[in-house]
Amino acid sequence: MPVTIVLGGQWGDEGKGKITDALAASADLVVRPNGSTNAGHTVVTDDGVYKLHVIPSGILYPHCTCVIGAGVAVSPPDLMREISALQERHVRLGQLYVSDRAQVIMPYHPLLDLYEERRRGAAGIGTTLRGNGPAFTDKVARRGIRVADLLPGAEEELRRKLEILLPEKNTLFVHLYHEQPLDLDDLLREAREWGKALAPYVVATEVLVQDAIASGKHVIVETAQGTMLDLDYGTYPYVTSSPPTAAGACQGAGIAPTQVDRVVGVFKAYTTRVGAGPFPSELTDEIGALLRERGHEYGTTTGRPRRVGWFDAVAARYTARLNGMTAAALTKLDMLDPLPEIRVCVGYRLGNQVLNAPPARLDLYLRVEPIYEVLPGWQSDTSAVTSFSDLPLAARRYVERLEELIGVPITMIGIGPARRQIVWREARALA
Ligand code: GDP
């Protein structure tokens, strides 16, 4: 099994960090293919809780090489802070590599995010204000600064690029947003410092990854966010700026689709999403509040409260098919322990029509009514269960029903944040 992609099947925060961590125990290399510091993964090991942002979860295993791929937008100060925080906890970082082709979140990007959200007011898209969107916008507009541009020796070239770029940004700052302009020399000084700090980690990561695959190493691609936030297939425009799909994972990591053996979709046993946008199965009542508190549904990076709802099997089946999932991991099943009954959204009603896939038009998606199937709850503690057959019958039925609805075998079930709190059903993947 040389290449496994782990990705989110919902709107992000599915618990991919924990699932990647579990799979990384047998991996040689873990690659982050997309996203930026606005993504956050939480991994709980025997040494405590680690909040990772852009560094892959594999970093917590000394045997694992970790790669930040070309599809990522890197904020050098945030990355250096993340590196220092891990070093303070004695995590070995000798095996961390950053792609020379990764985009850089420049100092003007978070400012553009902030000023633009302010300008849009209530019509803002609720970004994390980290400059992620503007950095990816510049990438596609072919005016992005890449990690290679920061390295010692590239200073003159960087100056030439910024001499063209900065007047454009400053025109927006001054005339559209009525804010202060940035100074070219300050920017160059900062970029030089960033380049010096990053240089020891920078390589052509796609070559490193291809070499690893060629020598039969087990590679895991740890995708950030979730497919329902994809630019093409998500709830546009309430989406993220780099592709969280299996195809995007290949692109960002430098891996060909023909080299992928497994695609593991991670789903939470209910649904959450951050920011605005359609969410047909959203719970705004006390059950939603209970799940938010029990599940600590607040952003790892931003602390923002997440919106909470029932499992949306329409969206789940859609993402399972788009990504060619070969297996699914279901996390946080234990969060449902106290509930007397559990609902699953199995269709979207739109007027007198039933939709079995998310509509492209946002105004229609906002109007659909969830069609629910009601399943019995189990009202007992699942957090110490070690095998599938030990789960209460109603919990097994719930998992089996989701499996049917998603159309993919559920091979891992999370019943708590700790490493050991996973029920493995590997045989299902082979069935
Ligand atoms: P990610 O970005 O997809 O990795 O998701 P987050 O890290 O934002 O959210 C997952 C949170 O849920 C973390 O705090 C995990 O420790 C926790 N978690 C993951 N799986 C489980 C589980 O099965 N049960 C419980 N109770 N917590 C879990």
Boltz pocket constraint, residues with backbone or C-beta under 6 A from the ligand:
constraints:
  - pocket:
      binder: B
      contacts: [[A, 8], [A, 12], [A, 13], [A, 14], [A, 15], [A, 16], [A, 17], [A, 18], [A, 40], [A, 41], [A, 42], [A, 43], [A, 44], [A, 294], [A, 295], [A, 296], [A, 298], [A, 299], [A, 300], [A, 330], [A, 331], [A, 332], [A, 333], [A, 334], [A, 335], [A, 413], [A, 414], [A, 415], [A, 416], [A, 417], [A, 421]]
      max_distance: 6.0
